[in-house]
Amino acid sequence: MIDQRILFSLLAFAPFSAGAHVTLPPGGATAGTVYPASFRVGHPCKDANATTAIRVRIPEGFEPIEAVPRPGWKATLSRTEVAWTADGPGTALQGKERAQFTVRGKLTSTPGTLWFKVLQVCDKGSADWADVPSKDGDKPESPAARLDVLPPGVAPVDFRDAWVRSTVEGQRSTGVFGKLTSGAGAGLIGASSLWAESVEVHEMKMEDNVMRMRALNGGLDLPPGKPSNFAEAATT
């Protein structure tokens, strides 16, 4: 895990793409770092029952180091491709079973966008997730997996589903809630807002059937590729 301790602004919203295709975690990764590219597979090919293999074409700008093993699957790695193949029907991904296939690699030092084209092989047919948008806003039918390579100092974190609890007259504090995801792993150590004097990172726990909040003075860890729910208290 690359633990990048960051100061994250409440105004920094990163784009998020949801869907049934093969994807990388949102949030991007920092240029020049070693990045665990975890490809998420959540459904078989059309009219198929199971996924039996995943083959990822490696783009320029990503130097593969290691294909992380997956029990019941054989992994192969070259400069241009990484592949995982199920040992048999018993270890294939059945139905809508979700799984991640991870390859670690060194990222280019130049910020930009990398597209990983992924061939998903199933018990019936295959799906080639290889389409690259011709311009921003395009939504290809079979999109390649996108990775935003960010300049050093820019937080590789996706912030979504944010909402703010409304206040009443005389109330000076409120709560801000949301979901953070970091593809490479990071740590949230603080926040700021143009509309508040101070912001604190909190966690919420049920104690004696009462929901209580306490400040996370050490910050909030963001494991690679795993969404983390958080709450912040802002004083206006």
C-alpha positions in Angstrom: 0.0 0.0 0.0 1.3 3.5 -0.9 0.2 5.5 2.1 0.0 9.1 0.8 -1.0 11.3 3.7 -3.1 14.1 2.1 -5.0 17.2 2.9 -8.3 16.8 1.1 -10.5 19.8 0.4 -14.3 19.4 0.5 -14.5 21.1 -2.9 -12.3 18.5 -4.6 -14.8 16.2 -6.4 -13.3 13.7 -8.8 -15.3 12.1 -11.7 -16.7 8.7 -11.2 -17.9 6.2 -13.7 -20.2 3.4 -12.7 -21.4 0.5 -14.7 -21.2 -3.2 -15.4 -18.0 -3.2 -17.4 -14.5 -4.0 -16.2 -13.2 -1.0 -14.2 -10.3 0.3 -12.1 -11.0 2.0 -8.7 -11.9 5.7 -9.1 -9.6 8.4 -7.8 -6.6 7.9 -10.1 -2.9 7.5 -9.0 0.1 9.7 -8.7 2.6 9.9 -11.5 5.9 8.0 -10.9 4.6 5.7 -8.2 4.0 2.0 -8.0 0.3 1.4 -8.5 -1.8 -1.7 -7.7 -4.1 -1.8 -10.7 -7.1 -3.8 -9.5 -9.5 -4.6 -12.3 -13.0 -5.2 -11.0 -15.2 -7.8 -12.7 -18.8 -8.0 -11.7 -20.7 -10.0 -14.3 -20.1 -12.5 -17.0 -20.3 -11.9 -20.8 -23.7 -11.6 -22.5 -25.6 -14.9 -22.4 -22.8 -16.5 -20.4 -22.9 -18.0 -17.0 -19.3 -17.5 -15.8 -16.0 -15.6 -16.4 -13.1 -18.0 -17.1 -10.3 -15.6 -18.0 -9.2 -12.0 -17.9 -6.6 -10.6 -20.2 -5.3 -7.0 -19.8 -3.3 -5.3 -22.5 -0.7 -3.1 -20.8 -0.5 0.5 -22.2 2.6 2.6 -22.6 3.2 4.5 -19.3 2.7 1.4 -17.1 5.6 -0.9 -16.4 4.2 -4.2 -14.9 6.1 -5.7 -12.0 3.9 -8.4 -10.5 0.6 -10.1 -11.3 -1.0 -10.7 -7.8 -1.9 -14.4 -7.6 -5.6 -15.4 -7.2 -6.4 -18.8 -5.7 -7.7 -21.2 -8.3 -6.4 -19.1 -11.2 -3.2 -19.1 -13.2 -1.5 -15.7 -13.7 0.9 -14.9 -16.6 2.7 -11.6 -17.1 4.7 -10.0 -19.9 5.6 -6.5 -20.8 2.5 -6.1 -22.9 -0.1 -8.3 -21.3 -1.2 -9.8 -17.9 -3.7 -12.6 -17.8 -5.6 -14.7 -15.3 -7.2 -18.0 -16.3 -9.4 -20.1 -14.1 -8.1 -23.7 -13.3 -11.6 -25.0 -14.1 -15.3 -24.4 -13.8 -15.1 -24.7 -10.0 -12.9 -21.6 -9.7 -14.5 -19.5 -12.5 -16.5 -16.4 -11.5 -20.1 -17.5 -11.4 -23.1 -15.3 -12.3 -22.7 -11.8 -10.8 -19.9 -12.9 -8.4 -17.6 -9.9 -8.0 -13.8 -10.1 -7.9 -10.7 -8.1 -8.4 -7.6 -9.0 -10.5 -4.5 -7.0 -9.5 -1.3 -6.2 -11.3 1.3 -3.9 -9.7 3.3 -1.7 -11.9 5.4 1.5 -12.1 3.5 4.5 -13.5 4.9 7.0 -16.0 6.2 10.3 -14.5 4.1 12.2 -17.0 0.5 13.0 -15.9 -2.3 12.1 -18.2 -4.8 9.3 -18.9 -4.0 5.6 -19.4 -6.5 3.2 -21.0 -6.2 -0.5 -20.2 -8.0 -2.7 -22.8 -9.4 -5.9 -21.1 -10.6 -9.1 -22.8 -13.1 -10.9 -20.6 -13.4 -14.6 -21.6 -16.5 -16.5 -20.5 -17.9 -20.0 -20.8 -19.9 -18.7 -23.7 -18.2 -16.1 -25.8 -16.2 -13.1 -24.7 -16.4 -9.3 -24.2 -13.6 -7.0 -25.3 -13.6 -3.9 -23.2 -11.4 -1.9 -25.5 -13.2 1.3 -26.6 -11.5 4.6 -25.9 -13.6 7.8 -25.9 -12.8 10.1 -28.8 -13.6 13.1 -26.6 -14.8 14.0 -23.1 -18.4 13.0 -22.5 -18.4 10.1 -24.9 -19.8 6.9 -23.5 -18.5 3.9 -25.5 -20.5 0.7 -25.5 -17.5 -1.4 -24.4 -15.2 1.1 -22.6 -11.6 0.3 -21.7 -10.6 0.7 -18.0 -9.5 4.3 -17.4 -6.7 5.4 -15.1 -6.0 9.1 -14.4 -2.3 9.7 -13.7 -2.2 12.8 -11.5 0.7 15.2 -10.9 2.6 14.9 -7.6 0.7 16.8 -4.8 -2.7 16.1 -6.3 -4.7 13.7 -4.1 -5.6 10.5 -5.9 -9.0 10.2 -4.2 -12.5 10.0 -5.5 -15.2 11.8 -3.4 -18.8 11.0 -4.1 -22.4 10.8 -2.6 -21.6 13.9 -0.6 -24.4 15.6 1.4 -24.6 18.2 4.1 -27.1 18.1 7.0 -29.2 21.3 7.1 -29.0 23.6 10.2 -31.6 25.4 12.1 -31.5 29.0 13.4 -28.9 29.3 16.1 -27.0 26.1 15.2 -23.3 26.8 14.3 -22.2 23.2 13.4 -23.4 20.7 10.9 -22.3 17.4 9.4 -20.8 16.6 5.9 -21.0 13.0 4.8 -19.6 11.2 1.8 -17.7 8.2 0.4 -13.9 8.3 -0.4 -12.1 5.9 -2.6 -8.3 5.8 -3.3 -7.1 3.4 -6.0 -3.5 3.3 -4.6 -4.4 3.8 -0.9 -4.1 7.1 1.0 -4.9 8.8 4.3 -7.3 11.6 5.0 -5.7 13.9 7.6 -7.9 17.0 7.4 -10.3 19.1 5.4 -11.2 22.7 4.7 -14.2 24.6 3.5 -14.8 28.2 2.2 -18.0 28.2 4.2 -16.8 27.1 7.6 -14.3 28.3 10.3 -13.1 24.8 11.0 -13.6 21.2 9.8 -12.9 18.0 11.7 -12.9 14.4 10.5 -15.2 12.2 12.6 -16.4 8.6 12.9 -19.8 7.5 13.9 -20.6 4.6 16.2 -23.7 3.1 17.9 -23.2 3.1 21.7 -26.1 2.1 23.9 -28.4 2.5 21.0 -27.3 6.1 20.5 -25.3 7.2 17.4 -22.3 9.1 18.6 -19.5 10.9 16.8 -15.9 11.4 17.8 -13.0 13.2 16.2 -10.4 11.1 14.3 -7.3 13.0 15.4 -5.0 10.5 13.5 -7.0 10.8 10.3 -8.8 8.2 8.3 -7.0 5.4 6.4 -8.2 4.8 2.8 -7.3 1.2 1.9 -6.5 0.7 -1.8 -9.6 0.5 -4.0 -12.0 0.2 -1.1 -14.7 2.8 -0.4 -14.6 4.5 3.0 -17.6 6.3 4.5 -16.8 9.3 6.5 -18.3 12.2 8.4 -17.0 15.7 9.0 -18.2 18.3 11.4 -18.0 21.9 10.2 -18.3 25.0 12.4 -19.7 28.1 10.6 
